Amino acid sequence: MQIAAPMGHVTSQRQQARYALVPWQSVAVSSTCAAVAFLPFLQPAGPGNISPVDALISLAMGATLCWALVDRLQIRSAYALPVAVMAFAGLIAALFSAYPSTGVLSVVQDLVLLGWAISVVTVCRTPNGLSLVMRTWAYASVVWALLMMLGALTNIDVLSGISARTGSRESLTFGDPNMAAGYYGSSLMVVWASATPRHRVARAAAVVILLMAIILTGSNGFTLATLAACAVAAFIGMARRRGILPTLGIACAIALVGGAIGSQVSVSTVVNDAATSAPLLRDYVGRFTQTTAGRDTLLHETLALVEQGGLLGIGPGEVKPTLQAQQDGVAFEAHSDFTASIAERGLLGGIGLLLLILALAFHARRLLGPLRSGYAAVVRHPGALVGVLVAYAIAANIYELLHFRYVWTLFAVLAAASIWGWKRAT
């Protein structure tokens, strides 16, 4: 005898069937790729630093969630523990701070970026998904770099991002030249890692365009960080092909030659000459001494806030308003993820940052191990993604990177290749 299902259960099944008719996987992948392509689209910014690209990010997150619910996908919450610790520390610090609304907003931004990273990891669960995301990033970044250059040539400030505040430094639609430089540096390593475009001549052209874009931003910090990333990527690639000992020998020889050449160059003379040279050099190399002095002052002011905040911290995002209220000499954001985490979120915030660093190191180590054939074909030069982490570690001393959308996108790409592509030893 066949027993009829309850009417409510039948209705629920019908609703779920209609719900599943939407191709959520295609919507999730396409919207995620669209968000990745428009990562630089940050201006005009609204309240809470909400930007135009956030509409695409929200769509991608929602579509990915629907896809996961309909197909009952396994969700891997990459970086959930470190972010949870930092968010909890930030919330506690905010509740006892002088500017609680600022602190709570920073915590919400942390959670949104974590959600975005989890969404990207989910979309990249297949080699095809990972390939689409990385290749979209690579091609889009070259287009954005060309648009920025076109804006400078045609005096279209909306594209070039040139303003009275930054001089001749270009920033596209980021609103900040250093943020733009970090994006182009990250994009350069994505091009390297994915070997995109496939044709060597086209890929070489893409590399040249991205390097020119970094220079045009006039960011000393990210220029040095990108050079370090390239050196690490080249070292890892050579070590994987030829072995560690020959690679160490070549690296030592290059270091000796570079040191001998560098000892004959007077940095102060180069900086002084650049300061009185063309606008590009003046706003690039020529401001090195001034920038270093300002960052040194800000570092000491932020370290003083570490003591002032105690174990709890002064509250997320509250370095600048606190320094302004105290009328200190340089009243800006901390410009360092390391000092900001401890000053704003206290001891627990520092522990959260350490957990994030360990998680990134774990994924980087697995990425350098054997990958499944499909993922190995996508991430052809994994050392380039490891090189990005080195660049971020250097740049995080002079910029706050952990609220940059493209930084968490890169973290997600790294985690996806590690989680879904790692080939377990048999």
C-alpha positions in Angstrom: 0.0 0.0 0.0 1.4 3.4 -1.0 1.0 6.2 1.6 0.5 9.7 0.2 3.0 12.3 1.4 1.7 15.2 3.5 0.6 18.2 1.5 3.1 20.5 3.2 5.9 18.1 2.3 4.8 18.0 -1.4 4.6 21.8 -1.5 8.1 22.0 -0.1 9.5 19.6 -2.7 7.8 21.5 -5.5 9.3 24.8 -4.2 12.7 23.2 -4.0 12.4 21.8 -7.5 11.5 25.2 -8.9 14.3 26.7 -6.9 16.8 24.2 -8.4 15.7 25.1 -11.9 17.9 28.2 -11.7 21.5 27.3 -12.9 23.0 28.5 -9.7 26.5 27.1 -10.5 26.7 29.2 -13.7 25.4 32.3 -11.9 27.9 31.8 -9.1 30.8 31.3 -11.4 29.9 34.1 -13.8 29.2 36.6 -11.0 32.4 35.7 -9.2 34.4 36.2 -12.4 32.7 39.5 -12.9 33.5 40.6 -9.4 37.2 39.6 -9.9 37.3 41.5 -13.1 36.0 44.7 -11.5 38.1 44.5 -8.3 39.6 47.9 -9.0 36.2 49.6 -9.3 36.3 51.2 -5.9 35.3 54.8 -6.7 33.0 56.5 -6.0 33.0 55.1 -2.5 30.0 55.3 -0.2 29.4 55.1 3.6 31.6 52.5 5.2 33.8 52.4 2.1 31.1 50.6 0.2 32.2 50.5 -3.5 30.6 49.7 -6.8 32.3 46.3 -7.0 30.6 45.3 -3.7 27.4 44.9 -5.6 29.0 42.2 -7.7 30.7 40.7 -4.7 27.3 40.5 -2.9 25.7 38.9 -6.0 28.5 36.4 -6.2 28.3 35.5 -2.5 24.5 35.1 -2.7 24.6 33.0 -5.9 27.3 30.7 -4.4 25.3 30.2 -1.3 22.3 29.2 -3.3 24.4 26.8 -5.4 25.8 25.3 -2.2 22.4 24.8 -0.7 20.8 23.3 -3.8 23.6 21.0 -4.7 24.6 20.3 -1.0 28.2 21.3 -1.6 30.9 20.8 0.9 31.9 24.3 2.1 35.5 24.7 3.2 35.7 27.7 5.5 39.2 28.8 4.7 40.7 31.2 7.2 37.5 31.1 9.4 39.3 30.5 12.7 41.9 33.4 12.3 39.2 35.8 11.2 36.8 34.7 13.9 39.5 35.3 16.6 40.4 38.7 15.1 36.7 39.6 14.8 35.9 38.6 18.3 38.9 40.6 19.6 37.8 43.6 17.5 34.3 43.4 18.8 35.4 43.3 22.4 37.8 46.2 21.9 35.1 48.2 20.1 32.6 47.8 22.9 35.1 49.4 25.3 36.5 52.0 22.9 35.9 55.7 22.4 34.5 55.1 18.8 32.5 51.8 19.0 30.7 52.4 15.7 34.0 52.6 13.9 35.2 49.4 15.5 31.9 47.4 14.8 32.1 48.6 11.1 35.6 47.2 10.9 34.5 43.8 12.3 31.6 43.7 9.8 34.1 44.3 7.0 36.3 41.5 8.3 33.3 39.1 8.1 32.3 40.2 4.6 35.8 39.7 3.3 35.8 36.2 4.9 32.5 35.4 3.2 33.9 36.6 -0.1 37.0 34.4 0.3 34.9 31.3 1.2 32.7 32.1 -1.9 35.8 32.2 -4.2 37.1 29.0 -2.7 33.8 27.3 -3.4 33.7 28.5 -7.0 37.3 27.3 -7.5 36.4 23.8 -6.3 37.1 22.5 -9.8 40.1 23.1 -12.1 37.8 24.8 -14.6 36.5 27.2 -11.9 40.0 28.0 -10.7 41.1 28.6 -14.2 38.3 30.9 -15.0 38.9 33.0 -11.9 42.7 33.3 -12.4 42.5 34.0 -16.2 39.8 36.6 -15.7 42.0 38.3 -13.1 45.0 38.2 -15.4 43.3 39.6 -18.5 41.2 42.2 -16.6 44.3 43.6 -14.8 46.0 44.2 -18.1 42.9 46.0 -19.4 42.7 48.1 -16.3 46.4 49.0 -16.6 46.0 50.1 -20.2 42.9 52.2 -19.2 44.9 53.9 -16.5 47.7 54.8 -18.9 45.1 56.0 -21.4 43.6 58.2 -18.8 47.0 59.8 -18.1 47.7 60.4 -21.8 44.3 61.9 -22.4 44.1 63.8 -19.1 41.0 61.9 -18.0 41.5 62.0 -14.2 38.7 59.5 -13.6 40.7 56.8 -15.3 44.3 57.9 -14.3 43.4 58.6 -10.7 45.7 61.6 -10.7 44.8 64.1 -8.0 46.3 67.2 -6.4 46.9 65.1 -3.2 49.0 62.4 -5.0 50.8 64.6 -7.6 51.6 62.7 -10.8 51.1 59.3 -9.2 48.3 57.3 -10.9 45.8 55.2 -9.0 43.1 54.3 -11.5 39.8 53.9 -9.6 41.4 52.7 -6.4 41.6 56.1 -4.9 45.1 55.3 -3.5 48.3 54.8 -5.5 49.7 52.2 -3.1 46.5 50.1 -3.2 46.7 50.3 -7.0 50.3 49.2 -7.0 49.5 46.2 -4.8 46.8 45.2 -7.2 49.1 45.3 -10.2 51.8 43.5 -8.3 49.4 40.8 -7.4 48.1 40.6 -10.9 51.6 40.2 -12.3 52.1 37.1 -10.1 48.7 35.7 -11.1 49.8 36.1 -14.8 53.0 34.3 -13.9 51.3 31.5 -11.9 48.6 30.8 -14.5 50.8 31.3 -17.5 48.2 33.7 -18.9 48.1 34.6 -21.8 49.3 31.2 -23.1 51.3 32.7 -26.0 54.7 33.8 -24.7 54.9 37.0 -26.6 51.5 38.1 -25.4 52.4 37.1 -21.8 55.6 39.1 -22.0 53.6 42.1 -23.2 51.2 41.7 -20.3 54.1 41.6 -17.8 55.6 44.7 -19.3 52.3 46.5 -19.1 51.8 45.6 -15.4 55.3 46.6 -14.5 54.8 50.0 -16.1 51.6 50.3 -14.2 53.4 49.7 -10.9 56.0 52.3 -11.8 53.3 54.9 -12.7 51.7 54.5 -9.3 54.9 55.7 -7.7 54.7 53.3 -4.8 58.2 52.6 -3.5 57.0 50.0 -1.0 55.1 47.8 -3.5 57.8 48.2 -6.1 60.3 46.6 -3.6 57.7 44.1 -2.5 57.0 43.1 -6.1 60.7 42.7 -6.8 61.0 40.4 -3.8 58.0 38.4 -5.0 59.6 37.9 -8.4 62.9 36.8 -6.8 61.1 34.3 -4.6 59.0 33.0 -7.5 62.1 32.6 -9.7 64.0 30.9 -6.9 61.2 28.4 -6.2 60.8 27.7 -9.9 64.5 27.1 -10.4 64.7 24.9 -7.3 61.8 22.7 -8.5 63.5 22.2 -11.9 67.2 22.0 -11.0 67.3 21.2 -7.3 68.0 23.3 -4.2 71.8 23.2 -4.2 72.4 24.5 -7.7 69.7 27.2 -7.1 71.3 28.3 -3.8 74.7 28.6 -5.6 73.2 30.8 -8.4 71.3 32.9 -5.8 74.5 33.5 -3.8 76.4 34.5 -6.9 73.6 37.0 -7.9 73.5 38.4 -4.3 77.3 38.9 -4.3 77.2 40.7 -7.7 74.2 42.8 -6.6 75.9 43.7 -3.4 79.0 44.8 -5.1 77.1 47.0 -7.5 74.9 48.4 -4.8 77.9 49.3 -2.6 79.0 51.7 -5.4 75.6 53.5 -5.5 74.7 56.3 -3.2 71.0 56.0 -2.3 70.8 59.5 -0.9 72.3 61.0 -4.1 69.8 59.1 -6.3 66.9 60.3 -4.1 68.1 63.9 -4.1 68.6 63.9 -7.8 65.1 62.4 -8.3 63.5 65.0 -6.0 64.6 67.8 -8.4 63.9 65.8 -11.6 60.8 65.1 -13.7 57.4 64.9 -11.9 57.3 61.1 -12.2 60.7 60.6 -10.6 60.0 63.4 -8.0 56.8 61.7 -6.9 58.3 58.3 -7.0 61.9 57.9 -6.0 62.3 61.5 -4.9 59.9 61.3 -2.0 61.6 58.2 -0.5 63.3 60.0 2.4 60.2 62.0 3.3 58.0 58.9 3.2 60.4 56.9 5.3 60.5 59.7 7.9 56.7 60.0 8.1 56.3 56.2 8.4 58.9 56.1 11.2 57.0 58.8 13.2 53.7 57.0 12.6 55.3 53.7 13.8 56.3 55.2 17.1 52.9 56.8 17.6 51.2 53.5 16.9 53.5 51.7 19.3 52.5 54.2 22.0 48.9 53.3 21.4 49.7 49.6 22.0 50.6 50.5 25.6 47.6 52.8 25.8 45.2 50.2 24.6 46.5 47.4 26.9 45.4 43.8 26.5 42.1 44.7 24.8 43.3 47.4 22.3 41.9 50.8 21.4 39.3 49.4 18.9 39.5 48.4 15.2 40.1 51.2 12.8 40.6 53.7 15.6 44.3 54.6 15.2 43.6 57.6 13.0 40.7 59.1 15.1 42.7 58.5 18.3 45.8 60.2 16.9 43.7 63.1 15.6 42.1 63.5 19.1 45.5 63.5 20.7 46.7 66.0 18.0 49.8 63.9 17.3 52.3 64.8 14.6 51.2 62.2 12.0 47.5 61.4 12.3 46.9 58.6 9.8 45.9 54.9 9.9 48.5 52.6 11.3 49.9 51.7 7.9 51.0 48.4 9.2 48.9 45.3 9.8 51.3 44.0 12.5 51.2 47.1 14.7 47.5 47.8 13.9 46.4 44.3 14.9 48.0 44.7 18.4 47.2 48.3 18.9 43.6 48.1 17.9 42.6 44.5 18.9 45.1 43.8 21.7 46.8 40.5 22.5 44.0 38.4 21.1 44.1 40.4 17.8 47.8 39.6 17.5 47.1 35.9 18.1 44.5 36.0 15.3 46.9 37.6 12.9 49.5 34.9 13.8 46.9 32.2 13.1 46.2 33.8 9.7 49.9 33.8 8.9 50.2 30.1 9.9 47.1 29.3 7.7 48.7 31.0 4.7 52.0 29.2 5.3 50.1 25.9 5.5 48.4 26.4 2.2 51.6 27.7 0.5 53.4 24.6 1.7 50.8 22.3 0.2 50.7 24.3 -3.0 54.4 23.5 -3.5 53.7 19.8 -3.1 52.3 17.6 -5.8 49.0 18.9 -7.2 46.3 16.9 -9.0 46.8 17.0 -12.8 43.9 19.3 -13.4 45.0 21.9 -10.9 48.7 21.5 -11.9 47.7 22.5 -15.4 46.0 25.7 -14.0 48.6 26.7 -11.5 51.6 26.1 -13.7 54.1 28.1 -11.5 52.9 27.8 -7.9 56.0 29.7 -6.7 54.5 32.9 -8.0 51.6 32.6 -5.6 54.0 32.0 -2.8 55.9 35.1 -4.0 52.8 37.2 -3.5 52.6 36.2 0.1 56.2 37.3 0.5 55.3 40.7 -1.1 52.3 41.0 1.2 54.5 40.2 4.3 56.9 43.0 3.3 54.2 45.5 2.3 52.2 44.8 5.5 54.9 46.6 7.4 54.1 49.9 5.7 50.4 49.4 4.6 47.3 47.9 6.0 46.4 45.2 3.5 43.9 43.1 5.3 40.9 45.2 4.2 42.0 45.1 0.5 39.5 43.0 -1.5 42.1 41.7 -3.9 44.3 40.5 -1.1 41.5 38.2 0.2 40.8 37.2 -3.4 44.4 36.1 -3.7 44.2 34.3 -0.3 41.1 32.4 -1.6 42.9 31.4 -4.8 45.8 30.1 -2.8 43.5 28.2 -0.4 41.4 26.7 -3.3 44.5 25.3 -5.0 45.6 23.9 -1.7 42.3 22.5 -0.6 40.9 21.1 -3.8 44.1 20.5 -5.8 46.5 19.0 -3.2 47.5 15.5 -4.0 47.7 13.4 -0.9 50.7 11.1 -0.7 49.9 7.5 -1.2 
